C-alpha cells in the first residue's frame, strides 16, 4: 500500500492541528470521523475514513511536527476547492 505523507508544519502545534482537521472535514466528503487519540506525550491523532480509504492527521510531540498521512493522494480534493 502506498502511503502519502503531507508535512503541514515543522513544529507540533495544536492550533495548526485543529485547522488541518477542519480543512480535511471541509474538503473530503463523505467523511467519517474516528476517535481522537491522545498519547501520553501530548501527541494527538485524528483518523478519518474516506470511502475505503484512511486519512490521519497527526500532531506529533515525538517528531515535533504536524502532518497528514493517507493511503490516497488527497491534493486534488484541495486543489479543486481552492
Secondary structure, 3 states (H helix, E strand, C coil): CCCEEEEEECCCCHHHHHHHHHHHHHHCCCCEEEEEEECCCCCEEEEEEECCEEEEEEEECCCCEEEEEECCCCHHHHHCCC
